[in-house]
């Protein structure tokens, strides 16, 4: 089973998944489908975004809410099996769960390259 399918199955059985009612893309003035295009370019799917919204470390920056997946946060969760695959994912939102309004998602290179065991 590939990692994307495994992640989707794990997310469906996660009891915290109900905390996210919806994940919506916020259209930017100059680029209406920015999030979808960036997800496709960077290999990020909606299941990965949902895991970041549920378990990611939250921080505020320039009026946005940023969720980052790190080793320490996923340790002890069912997603620790996919840690190498999820490490460094950042999701930038205007509004967090339950009705998340996502601006963009990307891989944070510094977090991705820093492996903690």
C-alpha positions as CSV (number, residue, x, y, z in Angstrom):
1,X,0.0,0.0,0.0
2,X,1.4,3.4,-0.9
3,X,2.0,6.1,1.7
4,X,-0.9,8.3,0.4
5,X,-3.4,5.6,0.7
6,X,-2.1,4.5,4.1
7,X,-2.3,8.2,5.3
8,X,-5.9,8.4,4.1
9,X,-6.9,5.2,5.9
10,X,-5.2,6.4,9.1
11,X,-6.9,9.8,8.9
12,X,-10.3,8.2,8.4
13,X,-9.9,6.1,11.6
14,X,-8.4,9.0,13.6
15,X,-10.9,10.1,16.4
16,X,-9.7,13.7,16.1
17,X,-10.6,14.0,12.5
18,X,-14.1,15.3,13.4
19,X,-12.4,18.5,14.6
20,X,-12.0,19.6,11.0
21,X,-15.3,20.4,9.4
22,X,-13.9,21.6,6.1
23,X,-10.7,22.7,4.4
24,X,-11.3,25.5,2.0
25,X,-8.9,27.3,-0.3
26,X,-8.8,31.1,0.0
27,X,-8.6,32.6,-3.5
28,X,-6.0,35.3,-3.8
29,X,-6.7,38.5,-5.8
30,X,-4.1,37.7,-8.4
31,X,-4.3,33.9,-8.4
32,X,-7.6,32.2,-7.7
33,X,-6.3,28.6,-7.7
34,X,-3.0,29.2,-5.9
35,X,-3.4,26.4,-3.3
36,X,-4.4,23.7,-5.7
37,X,-1.5,24.6,-8.1
38,X,1.0,24.6,-5.3
39,X,-0.2,21.3,-3.9
40,X,0.2,19.7,-7.2
41,X,3.7,21.1,-7.8
42,X,4.8,20.1,-4.3
43,X,3.2,16.7,-4.0
44,X,0.9,17.7,-1.1
45,X,-2.6,16.3,-0.8
46,X,-5.6,17.2,1.4
47,X,-4.9,14.4,3.9
48,X,-1.5,15.8,4.6
49,X,-3.0,19.2,5.2
50,X,-5.5,17.7,7.5
51,X,-2.8,16.0,9.6
52,X,-0.9,19.3,9.8
53,X,-4.1,21.1,11.0
54,X,-4.8,18.5,13.6
55,X,-1.3,17.9,15.0
56,X,1.0,20.6,13.7
57,X,2.7,23.2,15.9
58,X,0.8,26.5,15.6
59,X,2.4,29.9,15.3
60,X,1.2,33.3,14.2
61,X,3.1,35.3,11.6
62,X,2.0,38.4,9.7
63,X,-1.6,37.9,10.4
64,X,-1.6,34.2,9.3
65,X,-1.8,31.0,11.3
66,X,1.0,28.5,10.4
67,X,0.9,24.8,11.2
68,X,4.2,22.9,11.0
69,X,4.8,19.2,11.3
70,X,7.9,18.2,13.3
71,X,9.3,15.0,14.6
72,X,8.6,15.8,18.2
73,X,4.9,16.5,17.5
74,X,4.2,13.3,15.5
75,X,6.1,11.1,18.0
76,X,3.5,8.9,19.8
77,X,0.8,9.4,17.2
78,X,-0.3,6.8,14.6
79,X,1.3,9.1,12.0
80,X,4.9,8.5,13.4
81,X,5.2,5.7,10.8
82,X,5.0,8.3,8.1
83,X,7.3,10.8,9.8
84,X,9.9,10.9,7.1
85,X,7.2,11.6,4.6
86,X,5.4,14.3,6.6
87,X,8.3,16.1,8.2
88,X,8.6,19.8,7.4
89,X,5.1,20.3,6.0
90,X,3.8,23.8,6.6
91,X,0.2,25.0,6.1
92,X,-0.5,28.7,6.1
93,X,-4.1,29.6,7.0
94,X,-6.2,32.7,7.5
95,X,-8.4,30.7,9.9
96,X,-7.7,27.4,11.7
97,X,-10.0,24.4,12.3
98,X,-12.9,23.6,12.4
99,X,-13.5,25.6,9.1
100,X,-9.9,26.0,7.9
101,X,-9.2,28.7,5.3
102,X,-5.9,27.7,3.7
103,X,-3.7,30.1,1.8
104,X,-0.9,27.8,0.8
105,X,1.1,24.7,1.8
106,X,4.8,24.1,1.4
107,X,7.8,22.1,2.6
108,X,10.0,24.0,5.1
109,X,13.5,23.0,4.1
110,X,15.2,23.6,7.4
111,X,12.7,21.4,9.3
112,X,12.7,18.8,6.5
113,X,16.5,18.4,6.7
114,X,16.6,18.3,10.5
115,X,16.1,14.7,11.6
116,X,15.7,14.0,15.3
117,X,15.8,10.5,16.6
